[in-house]
Amino acid sequence: MTHVGLKEQLQKVLDPFGFEVYPFKIGWYNAVLEPTFYLSYNEDTLAFVILSTPSMFEKAFKPFLNEQKLEHVRDPIDQCVAYHMSLVKEKIYGVCIHPQFGGWFAIRAVLVFTEVQAPALEHTLPLDCLPSHEQRIQLLEQFNFNWKDGKYRDVFPPKEKYSPEQTLYFATPPAERRKLLETWGQLHSSPAC
């Protein structure tokens, strides 16, 4: 995800609570500080500064106090900010889309041949299946927040989809899949010892 996409995700969560977000590189931050205060990340590492605006008090702080019923708190504002930052700490996972099958595929293995060198192998860029920024954001939101409904798989009309049986199999929790295969007659129960 790009810095623009991350900024949009952060804004979507934090703007309604009166926070603003601004991106910067760690190198920019370290350039204006004494070495004692440096952040030990690559200089191109992306970071965001989060500002509270005047509306944060009404939109975030007071509702936070009403919901949390805090006792023995040193600084309620710090706790309120920490709570709202926890809303964005959730990792946004990337998703692969196949140019023909959309989300109806899975990466099952990577084979590494340690004894084979391939200096002449050319790096080919993946096809850009989703050229618009809005489509990418929609895909990431569908995958990260509603993956169980599988709608992210149909981000564009695929050439082929999983069969209903295959969809049911993968929607079944792994611990219950053996039982499902047994009901389909694909596996036989092991006799108890």
Secondary structure, 3 states (H helix, E strand, C coil): CCHHHHHHHHHHHHHHHCEEEEEEEHHHHHHCCCHHHCCCCCCCCEEEEEEECCCHHHHHHHHHHHHHCCCCCCCHHHHHHHHHHHHHCCCCCCCCCECCCECCCCCCCCCCCCCCCCCCCCCCCCCCCCCCHHHHHHHHHHHHHHHHHCHHHHCCCCCCCCCHHHHHHHHCCHHHHHHHHHHCCCCCCCCCC
